[in-house]
Amino acid sequence: MTYSDTDSPAAPTPDPAAPQSLAQRGDNRSHRPTNQAFRDFIGSGWGPRPDALPARNDAAPWAAARRERLGVLFPGDRLVIPAGGLVTRNNDCDYRFRPHSAFAHLAGTGTDFEPDAALVLEPLGTAGADGSSATDRADDGTDTAAAAPTHEAVLYFRPRASRTSEEFYADTRYGELWVGQRPSLEEVEAATGIRCAHIDSLPDALAKDAGPDGVQLRVVAQADAAVTALVNRVRTAAGLAAGPEAQQVDDALAEATSELRLTKDPWEVDQLQRAVDATRAGFDDLIRSLPRATEHRRGERVLEGAFGARAREEGNGLGYETIAAAGNHANTLHWINNDGAVHPGELVLVDAGVEVDSLYTADVTRTIPVDGRFTAPQRRVYQAVLDAADAAFARAGMPGCRFRDVHTAAMEVIAARLEEWGMLPDGVTAADSLGPDGQFHRRWMVHGTSHHLGLDVHDCAQARREMSMDAQLRPGMVFTIEPGLYFRADDLLVPEELRGIGVRIEDDVVVDPDGGVRRLTQAIPRTADEVEAWVSGLIG
């Protein structure tokens, strides 16, 4: 990130005979004119920009409430939440930009908001704050509401430059002719309800009143190395702890922004339902592509591509890399190579989710018979996994259920089925295996049953254990239920007819305001009979 005047005069024309540094050589292919006559010409003759400001976006009031909840935890501190920068894919090509999830949650800006932006919560003093800190939050995750606002939000980014500037035509990172028209400060203020300022003013804003007897700075340090470095320079100049010495201060902010997402507001739940609905459409497209997949040497990629096209058409794209694992590949938990063939008679395990434009993602797994019918051994494994998923769902709906209890309920079923099939060690019962000195059933399901879901597919990852895994389920929590059984083809402890079969069933669920648990994925077929009818209905 740089903090410079983008409308400054052009640099002197370089001497073509002078030696070039490695950094300069990347521009050799551009052949951009540098004479003043061209600059005057390219900046002229453009029509007026639209006068109307955009309407306030739907996320704005919800994001404002989230900022208030965060601010009350850190009264008097300046909180810096960067959007992040572009990430190089190779040479001078960048990955598609996606803002850091904490920024997206608190700014409410959604898809492709400007790289290098930063949201700053400016302290308004301690009036109305209760003085609680990030470590003072209640065990149930609730926050004490402030009687009056504790912070003002300011959004710093680089607005579009004038058409007479060199940036307009020559800057491949920000130039309008390269990346499209970017918003103005006024447009973003209208859409978000947040006061906006030029990114070049960020250093002075961070330095204002900073010091041991003044304002403390906290930054989500992992979001943007350049912004974190700037914060540390300001801290050092102001006599505050910086770098590793400030890690505890910064970690408390990262923890708080993560825990803030443990419960979703109604707007977020609606976005997640939209992501699930788009994911259902993607699964339909994938199933329709099964016949072509069986004819292609890399049929798994045919399936992956069918889902991915729908994800881009209906949303921002994929929430994570799609798993399209046919046959024995389903027993590799994170199989994303997707370069294998798809054969009739096999199962294909598909773990995929659409990320909608608000950046919320679904996370759904279905295990699908390629030719529309389960064999008897496949159905036996499938039913065991379905029973485990149903048991976990039932446990989640019981009063006082803790997050970890959902996994326990699924494992009770998995262990019982493996005992019935004679797969546990001699003399070991399901009850024995469920004990801390057993866990033999986990050979065939080494992952957990649930994780929080939201802006990240594994959401709230920085939350404290007592706030997440050990916490009671609360209204607004959205999480997955995804048991599985994985019987590798080379596993000699598995009955021969089950080898090479891998099954996972994953649903997304929400705890409703009345404490009941509801499947967001209810409309996606999940029983064996439903899945067979689904496939047959789409491919005959």
N, C-alpha and C positions, 0 to 999 in steps of 0.2 A: 504494500500500500504506500502511496505517496500522498503528501499534503502540499500541493502546489497549485498555482493559478493556471487552470487549463486554457484560459484565454490569453496567456502571455505570448509575446512575439515568438515567431519561429526561430529555432536554433540556426546559427550560421550554416550555409551550405557546406557540407564536408568536402575536403579536397579529395577528388577521386584517386589521386596518386598516393595518398597517405595510407600507411598500413592500417588494417582494420583489426580491432579486437574480436574475440569470439562472439561477444555479446552483440557487436554491431553487424555481424555477418548475417543475422537472421532477417535483416531488412533488405537484403540484396535483391530478393525476388519482387519487391513491391514497385520499384521504378516510379515512385510518386514525384510529380512535379513540385518544385520548391520555389519557383519564381513568384513574385508578388502579383503579377498580372493574372496568373492562374488562380491564386488564392482569392483575388477580388472577384474573378469570374465564377468560381464554384460557390462562392457565398451569396451570389445574387440570383434573382429570378425565381425565388421560391414563394409559394402561396402562403397565406397566413395560417398559423396554427389555430386549432379549435379554441373558442373562447370558453365554452362550457366546462365547468369542473365536474369530475365524476361524483356520483352519489356515494354516500357513506356505505362501506361494505358491511355485509351481514355479521362479520366476525368482530367488528369494532367494539360494540358494548361488552361483549364477552371477554375480549382481550383486555379491556380497561379494568374489568373486575379482577382478572388474574393479576394484573400489575399491582392493584391495590393490595391484594392478598400477599404478594411478595414483598412489597414495600414495608408493610407493618412488621415484618420480621427483622428488618435492618434499618431502624430509624436513625437518621443522621448520616447514613453512609451513601456514597455515590455508587450506583450499581451499573456495571457496563456489560451489556449482552451483545456480543458481535454476531453479525449474520454469517461471517466467514468469507473467504475469498475463493476465487477460481482455483481449481486443482488441475495441474498439468497431467494430461493423459500420455502424450508423447511429444517431444520436441516443442513446437509452438501450438499444439492442439490441446484444448482444455476439455475436461468432462463438462457435461451439462450442469449448470449451477443449481444447487439446492441449499437453501438457507439452513443454518444450524437449527435444530428442533426447538431449543429454548427460545431463540429469537422468533421463530415462526409462531410459537405458542403465545408469546407476550406482545408481539407486534400485530399479529393477525393479518399478515400481508399475503401469505400463501405462495403460490408458484412463482419461481424465478424472480423474486424481488432482488434488488440490486446487490451484487457482490460488493464486499468491502464496507457495507453499511454497519452501523452500530446503534443499538437502542440504549439510551442512558436514562436511568431513573435518578433525577436530581433531587436531593433531600430538601424538604421544606421545613426542616427543624423537627423537633420531637412532639410538637403539639398534636394531640389526638392519638399518639402512638402508645401502646401499652408497655413498651420497653422489652418485649420478648425477643429472644434471639432464635436463630435457626435450631438450636439445640433445646429450646424451651417449648417446642410444639407438643401438643397433647398426644398421648399414645394413639388416639383414634384419628390422628392426622388433621384435625380441625385447627384453624387459626383464629386467634382473637381478632375480631375486626376492629379497624381503627375508627375512632369517632370522627376524624377528619383526615383528608388525604395526607400522606406522609411524604410523597414524592410527586414530582412532575416528570412526565415522560417527554424525552426529546429524541427524535429520530434523525441521525446524521447519515447522509449519503451524498453521492455525487450526482446532482441533477443534470439534466441535459444541457449541453453547451449551446451557444448561439451558432447559427449557420455560418457566421463569418469567422469562427474560430478554426484553428488548425485541427483541434480535436474532432470537429464535425466530420472531416473527411480522412484524417490521417491516423487517428488513434484506433488501433484494432481491438482494444479492450473496452473503450467507452464510446467510440465514434458512432454517430447515428447511421452513417452509410455502411458501417460494418456490423453493428449489432442491433440496429433498429432504434426507433425513437424511444428514449428513456423519459421518465416522468419529471415534471418540475416539482419544486418544493411545495407549491400551492396545491398541486394535484394530489400529492401524497397526503398532505394535511387534510384535504377534503375527504379522501377515501378512508383514512384511518382515525381521524380525530386526534392525531398526535402532532404536536408542534415539531416542525422540521427545520433542519439547518444544514448548511454545506459541510461536507466531511472535512474540509480544510480548517474549519473552526474547532474541530474536536480536541486538538492538543490544548488550546487555551481553556476550553470548557472543562477538561479534566483537571487542569492545574488550579483552577479557581478555588481558593480557600483550602486547598489540600494541605494537610500537615498533622503532626501529633496532637495539636490542640484544636484542629479544625476538622476537615472532612476526611474520612477514611475512604479508600477506593477498594472496590471488589470487582473482579472481572471473571466471567466464565472463560477460564484460561485456555481451554482446549479448543475453543471455537475458531480463533483466528490468531495465529502466531504474531502477526504484525501489530494488531491492536493490543495484545498482551504485552508485547515489547514496549509499545508506547506507554501503556499504563505503568509499567515498571520504571521507565525513565522519569515519568512524572512523580512517582513515589519516591525515587531516589533523590530527585531535586527538592522534594518537599520534606525529606527526612523521615519518610515512612518505610516500613519493611517492604522489601521488593524481592522478586524472584522466588527462590526456594523458601526464603524466610516468610513469604506471604502465602505459602501454599495452603495453610490451614484457613486463612481468611477467604481465599478464593474457593477452596473446596466446599466451604459452608454455603456459598452462593450456588455452586453447581448442584450440590445436594438439594438445596431448597427448590431450585427450578425443576429438578427431577421429581421431587415429592409433590410439587404443585400439580403434576399431571397424573397422580395416582387416582384421582377421581375426576371424571369428565363432566363438563356441564352439558345441558341439553343440546346446544349447538354442536358440540363435539360428537355426541352420540349420533346425531343426525348425519354428520359427515362420515362417520364410520359405517353407518348403514348404507350410505351411498357407495362407499368403497366396496362393501360386501355385494351389493346389487350389481355393480360393474364387474366384480369378480365372477359372479354367477354367469354373466354373459360371456366372459372370457372362457370359462369352463365349457359352456355350450359350443363355442367356436372350436375349442380344442378337441372335443369329442367328435365334432363333424369332420375333423381332419384325420381321425384315426385310420380310415381306409388308405389315405395317401401315405400316412406314416408307415404303414406296414410294407409299402412298396419302395421306401427310400432307405438307403444304407444307413442314414443317420436319422431314423424316424423320430427319435426323441427331440431332435431340433425342429422337426416339423411341428410337433406339439407345442414346444416352447414358443416358436414363432407365431403360431395361431393365437396363443394367449397374449403374447407381447403386443401384437398389433391392436387387439382390443384395448389393452391397457393404455396405449398411446392415444387411441381414438377417444376414449371415454374419460381419461384422467391425465395426470402428469406423467404416468408411466408405471413401471413396476415398483412395488414397495420394497422388493428385495429380489435377488436372483432366483428365477424360477427353477424348481426341481421337477424334472420330467424323467422319472426313473423307471424304466421298464425291466421286468424280470428281476434278476438278482441285483441289479443296480439299486433297487429300492432298499436294499440292506446296507447301503452306504448313506449315512444320515444326511450329509450335506453334498449329495451328488448334484453338481451343477455343470459338469462337463456336457451332459446331455448329447453325447455323440454316439450313442448305441442304437442298435436296430430295435424295432418293435415287432414282436411276433404274435400271431394269433394264438390264443390259449394262455397268454401271459396276463399278468396284472401290470398296470402302470400306475405308480404312485406320483401324484401331482401335488406339489406344495407351491402355491402361488397366491399373489395378492395384488390388486390394483391400488395404486396410490392416486387419490383424486387430487384436484387442483389445490385444495386446501392443505395438502400434504399428509392427510390422514390415510392410513393404509389398512386394508384387510389382510388376513393371514389364514388361508383355508387349505386344508389337505383333503383330497379324496383319492381313494384307491379304486381304480376303474378296470374292469375286465375288457381286454382289447376287443374281443369279438362279442361282447355284450352278455356273456354268461359266466358266472363263477363255476369252477369245478368244485367237487365236494370238499377236497382239502382246502382250497382257497376260501370257500364259504365258512368252513370251520374256524379258520384263523380270523377271518373278517368279523364273524359274529362275536368272537372272544374280545376283540378290540372294541367293537361297538358296545358290548356289555360293560366294559371298563369305562368307556366314555359316558354312558348313561348313568353309571354309579357315581362318577365324579360330578356330573351335572346335578344329580339328586342331592348329593352331599352339599354342594354349593348353595342350594336353596334352604338348607336347615339353619335355624337361628343360631347365631354364635359361631358359625363356620369360619375358620381361619384359612388363609390362602393355602397354607401347606396341607390342610386337610383334604383339599381337592385331589392332590397327588396321592395321598394315602388311600383314598377310596378307590381310585383306579388301580393301584397296585394290589389291593386285596383281591380284586377280580383276576388280574393277570397271574398272580401267584397261584390262585385256586385252579385256574385252567391248566397251568403248567404242571401242577401236581396231578390233575386228572389224566394228563397225557403222559405221565411217567417221566418227565424231563428234569425234575429236581433230583439232587443227589440222593442216593439210597438212604432211606430212613428219615429224610427231611420232609416235613409237612409244609403246607403253605404258611401256617402260623409260624413255624420255625424260621422259614425263609424271610418272613416279614420283620423278624426281630433284628436288632442292630448287629448281631454276630452272624446273621445269615445273608439276606439280600441276594441269594443265588438267582432269583428270578430276574434280577437286573441285568444278567448276561444278555437277555433278549430285549431289553428296553433300557438303555443306559441314559436316556435323556429324561428331563422332567416332564410333567404333565401339563403345566400351565405357565404362562408368562403374561405380563401386562401388555396391552396393545394400544396404540394411539398414533402419534406422529412418528414414532419409531416402531419397527416391528417388534422389537424387544424393548418396550417402553419403560421409562422410569428406572433405568439401569443403575443410576447413582443413588437411588433411595436406600435409606438404612433398612437393614433386615427387619427390624421391629416394626417398620412402617409398611413393609411390603409382604415378604414371605410369612412372617409371624403375625401379621395383623389380621383382625377380623374383616371379613368382606363388608364393604360399605356401599351405599347407593352411589352410582356413578362409576364404579370400577368396571373396566372393560378388560377382559382377559381371554385367553384361549384355553380350550380343553382338548388335548391332543395325545392320547395314549397310542401306543403302537406295539407291534411284535415284528421282529426282524430275524429271520431264519436264513442265514447265509448258506449258499450252496455247498460250501466246504466245511460246514459245522457238523461233525460226526455225532454230537450229542442230540441232534434233532432227528426225529423220525424221517425216514427217507422221503416219504410222500409230501412232507412239508418243507423240505430244503429248497431254497431259492425263492421262497415266498416272503414278501415284506409288505406289511399293511400298516397304515396310519390313517386315522380319521381325526380331523381337526375342525373344531367349530369356534366361532367368536361369540362370546356371551357378555351380557351387561347386567349389572345389579340395578334393578329399577328402584324408584323412590320408595316403594312399599316394602323393599327388601327381597322381593322375588327376583329370580334369575331368569333371563330370557335369552334365547339364541337369536343373535342377529342373522345367523346363517340358516335359519329355519327353512327357508325356501330352497335351499340347495339339497338335493336328495342325499340321504345318508344311510338308510338301511340297505341291506343287500338287494331286496326286492325292488326298492325304489331306484337304486343305481342301475340295475338291469333294465328297468323300464325306461330310465333316462337315456341310456345308451341306445337301446333299441328304437326309441322314439326319434332319435336324431340321425341315426345311420341305418335304420331298418334291421 
